[in-house]
């Protein structure tokens, strides 16, 4: 059975200029990767014995753009995530020192920064003003959510004479990058569009671990430790923590594995019910009667089928979720009140703390590699692609591949089996 996904990487033209950056150089010959569902997502389900041929990231012997005449632009979109400033810094330093590109524009407040009606000023990026930004969380460029007209964006790129655009963002942002690429192609422009996938939820297709995820788990784990401390400090104490994860529960699952104090982990991929056989509340009651305390972790998208849907969407087009944390808190109190059990529920929601922290050491290394490899790709004239790490190698992936679907936990995987073994939960 042939692998049907096109992994070819587009270029804006034939690179003919000697690369001023130091080698060793990488060629364009794709190499085989043998992936499973946890690494490649549902696209490789049942095809684990079929190699996926991908182009390796890194500097090429020849580049397409003349460094001294090249202008780059960087934009960050969507929600905050640890490591954004690290990626910006790596792009600027590699462009400036590795290739000699002296004109690098920072686009303020996401894609809004391209649109004249918002009146956002440009931010000139250089080694001096990015030298310390990796010590801070967030993004010095600011960010925003919501679609913008790709025609207006490309109009702005033409006005500014931009040759390459680095777009840092999640699933919605990568779809916007695809729309920008289509408009660039329609106009037959030589502008390289390079995506750097960013999602704290770790839910981008074909990206087993996105930057910022390690940091998010570190911070989330601190909240779990606090929840456990609160739980054991009271008779029938319950620590309830809500973590980020709209459609994918990776932060909740990974944090659970890291600390081994969680008794119930709830994720969007594994529906559950509250009462009756296999219900959360009877299982929680059994836990409290035997051990006198419990810790529950819920991803924000978990249990939405139990809540009343608002029917509303946010600026990015995502459905507005019900508050599973508040719902569980109330449901637990009502359930045990009816049984005349005096429980203490401590509810912790560290979401904005998790996403706004500076990157930890592992993520800083990762972000630096992503940023540098993005510059190598752009200078070689690659376009309509993202840089990603797959099986510890950095590769080029077509934008259409990473936007096919969101990456989610496979509840039949060894990974999820480990989570269940850690908690001992039996919700079915």
N, C-alpha and C positions, 0 to 999 in steps of 0.2 A: 504494500500500500504506500503510495507516494505521499510525501509531505506536501500539502497544498498551499502553504503560506509563502507568499513572495517576500523574501528577505533582501532583495536587491536595494542598494543604496543609490539614490540619485545624486548627480553632480550638476553644477552650474556650467561646467566646461572642462576642458582638458587641462590639467595642471602642467605648466611648462617652465616654471620659475624654480631655480635651485632653492631649496629650503634653507633659510638662515638659522633655523633652530637645530640644536644638537641632536644627533642620532643616539642609539640605533633606530633605523627607520623600519616601518611596517609596510608590507605591500597590501594590495587590495584583494588578494585571493582569500575567499571565505574558508573558514575552518569548521570542521564538524563538532557539534555539541550534542551530547546525548542527555536529554532532559526528561524529568518526570513532571507530574501534574503540579507538585509543590514548587518547582522551579519555573516552569513555563506557563502554568495555568491550564485552563480547560482546552486550549488549542492543541496540546500534545497528549491529551487523554487517549490511551490505547495505542499511542505511537512511540512508546518509550524506547523501542529498538531501532527507530528511524532517526538518523542524524539530522539536526537542523544546522544548516550552513550559514554562518554569520561572519561578517567582516570585523576584524579586530581593530580596536581603537589604537591611536598612537600617531606620532609624526610620520608624514610621508616624505619620500626623497624630493619630490617636487610639490610646489604649492601653486594654487591658481591665482590667488590675490597677491599683488605687489604690496608688501608690508608698508612701505613709505607712503603709498597712495590709498591706503585702506582705512575705512571708518567703520567701527563696530558699535553696536547698541546692545544694552542689557536691560531686561525687564523682569520683575518678579510679580507673580500673580497669585490670587487666592489667599487662603489663610496662612498665618505665620507657621513657621516650622524651624526647629533648631538647625543651624548650618547654612541658612540663606546667605548671610554675610560672608561666610567662608567660601562659598561658591563664587560670589561676586569678586571677592579678593583674588581668588585663584585665576579667574578669567582675566582680570586686569593685569596681574603680575606676569602671567604667561604671554599675553598679547604684547605687553610693553617690553619686557626683558627678553623673552624667548624669540619674538618675531620682529620687534621694532615697530609695532603698531602704536602710534602716538595719539590717535583720536578715538576715544572710547566714551560713548554717551550713556548715561544712566537715565532711563525713562522713569519718571516719577509716578507712583500710585497705579501700578499695573497698566493695563491696556488703555485706561483713561488718559494716560500721559501722551498718547499719540493723537488724541482728539482735540481739536482747537477749542471747542466750547468749554472744556474744563479748565483751561488756562493754567495747566501745570508746567512749571519751568523744567528745563533739562538740568541734569547734574553731570558735570564733567568729571569723569573718573580718571584717576591717575594713581601711581604707586604711593604718593604722599598721603592722599586722603582716604586710602583704603588700608593703610598699614596696620591699624589697630582695630579694625571693625570686627575681626573674628572673635574679639573678647566680649562682644555684646550679642544679645539675642535679637530676633526680628530681622528687618532688612533696612538698610540705610536709604533705600530707594522708595520705601513705602509699598503698599500693595492695595488691590481692590478686587472685588468680585464682579461678575456679570459680563455679558457679551458686549463687544463693540463691533462696529461695522468694519469688516476686513478691507473694504475699498478705502475707507478713510485712513486705516492704519497704513496701507501700502502707499497711499498718497503722501503720508507723513514721511515714510521711509525714502520715497523719491525726493521730496523736498530737502531732506537732510543729507542726501547722497550716501545713505547707509549701505554698506556692502554685505554685512552679516549681522543677523539678529539672534541673540541668545535669549530664549524664553524659558524661564524657570517657573514651573508650576505643576499642578496635578492633572487629573484626567480631563477636566473641563478646559484647562489651559492648553493641553496638548491637542484637543479638538480645535481650539481657536488657532493654534499654530498651523494645523492642517488647512484651515480655511484661509489663513494668510498665505501659505504656500501656494494654494490653488490660485489665488489672485495674482501672486507674483508670476506664476507660470502663465496665466492668461495674458499678462502684459509682456511676457517674454523678457523679464528682467533678470539680471545676474545678481541675485541677492540670496545668500545662504541663510536658511532657516534651521537653527539647531535648538532642539529641546533638551532640557535637563529636568528629568522627572522628579517632582517633589510631592510627597504626600505623607503626612504624619501617620495616616491610617495604614500605610504600606499596601495599598490596594491597586497599584498600577500593573497591568498585564505584562508578563515577561520580565518583571523587575522583582526578584526574590526579596531584596531588602533595599528600601529607598533611604536616602540620607535623612538624618534626623530621627530615625526610628530607634536606634540604640539609645540616644539621649532621652527620648520620650519614655522608653521603658525604664531607664534609670530613675527618672523623676516620678513616674507612676508607681514604681516599686516602693519609694519612700512613703507614698500615700497608703499603700497596702500595709506597710509596717505600722504606720500610725493607726490604721483601722483595726489592726490586730491588737495593738496595745489598748485601744479604747474598749474593744470587745471583751478582753480578759479582765478588764478593770471593773466590771459590773456583773451582777448575777443575771444570767440570760442576756448577756451583752451581744449586740450584733453590729459589726462594722460593715457599712454599705458604701462601696466606692463606684462612682460612674466615671468611665474613661472614654476617650475619643474612639470613634469607630462607627461611622455611619452605616456602611454596608459590609464591612470586614472587621472582625474582632481580633486582629493580630496583637494590638497593644495589650488588650485584656488577657489574651492567651499567653503571650510571652512574659508579661509581668507575673502571672500566676506561676509559670514554670520557674521564674528566677528566685522566688521567695519561699514557696512551699508552705504558705499559711492560709491559703484560700480554700474554702470549702465548697463554694458554688461559683462557677464562672458562666456568664450568660453572654452569648454572642449572636449577631444577626443570622449567622449561618445555621444555627441550631435552635429551631423554635421550641418553646417550652410552654407548659400551662401551669396555673397556680395551684389548683386544688385537685382532689381525686388521686387515684393511683398514679404514681410517678410524678406528682405535682411538686412544685418548688416548696410550697408552704408546709405540707405534711413532712417532707424531707427535712426542712429546716427545723420543724418541731422535734423530730426524732433526734437531730443533731444537738439541739439545745438541752433536751432531757438527758442525753447521755454525756455531753461534754460541757454544757453550760455556757458556751460561747460559739460564735460563728462569724466568718468573713465572707461577704458576697461581693463579687466584682461583676459589673454589667457594662458592656459596651453601649454607647449611646443609641445605637440602632437596634439593640436587642429588644425582643418582645413587642415590637410595634404593632403586631397583629392583635395584641391585647388592649391597645389604646384606641381612642377615637381619632381617626385621621382628620386633620384640619383641611386637607385639600389644597393647602397653600404651598408655594415654592419660594425659595430665597433668590437672591440676586443672581446666583449661578445656575438656577433652574433645578436645584435639588429640592426634594419635598421637605417641608418643615416637619421635623420629628416631634413626637410627643416626648415628654420628659419621663423616661423610664425610671430614673432615680427617684423622683418624687412619687411616681405611681407605686413603685415597690415599697417605699417607706410607708406610705399610707396603707397599702394592702397588708403588709406585715403587722402593723399596729392593730388594724381592724381584726385580723385573723386571731391574733393572740389575745386581744381584749375579749373576744367572744369565748375564749377558752380560759379566761381568768388567769392568764399567765402574764406577769408583769415584766415585759421585755424592755430593754433600752436599745434604741437604734441611733447610731451615730452615722450621719450621712456626709460623705466627703466628695466634692466635685472639683478636682484639680485641673480641669481642662485647659484653662488659659495660662496656668503656671507651666503646664507640660509643654505647650507649644511655643512659649515665648522665652524659654531658657537658651543660653548659649550652648553650642554643640560641645559634647564631651570629646575626649581624645580620639576615640575610634572614628567618630563622625567627622572630626576635623580632617583626619587623614583622607577619609573617603571623599569628602567635599573637594579637597584639593585635587585629588585625582580626577574627579568628574570635571571640574572646571578646566584643568589643563587639557584633558582629552577633548573637551568640547572645542577648545581653541584649535587644536591640531586638526580636527575634522573640518571646521569652518575654513581655515586657511587653505586646506587642500581642495576646497570647493564642494565639499559634501553638503547636502541639503535634504530637507524633508525627513529628518531623522532625529533620534535621541541617542545620547550616550548612556550606557548602563553597565552595571557589573553583573556578570552571569558566571557562576561557577568560578569565582575569584579571578575572572578575566574581564577586562573592559572591552565592550563591543559596541558596534553601531546597529541600532534597530530602526526600521522604518516607522514613521509616525503612525501609519495605519495599523501597525501590529500592536502597539501599546494602547491604542484607543479602541480596540475591538470589543473589549469588555473589562470590567473591574476584576482584579484579582481577589479571591476570597479563600477562606480556610476550607480545605477539603475535610469534611467531617468523617471521612473514611480513611484518613491518612494516619501514618504513624505519629505525626506531629500532634494531631488532635487526640489520639489515643494517649499520648504522654500527658496531655493536659488533664484528661479525665482521670488517669491514674494518679496524678498529683493531688487532685481535689477529692477523689473518691465519690464524686456525685453520681447519682443514677436518676436522671430526669428523662423519662421517656413516656 
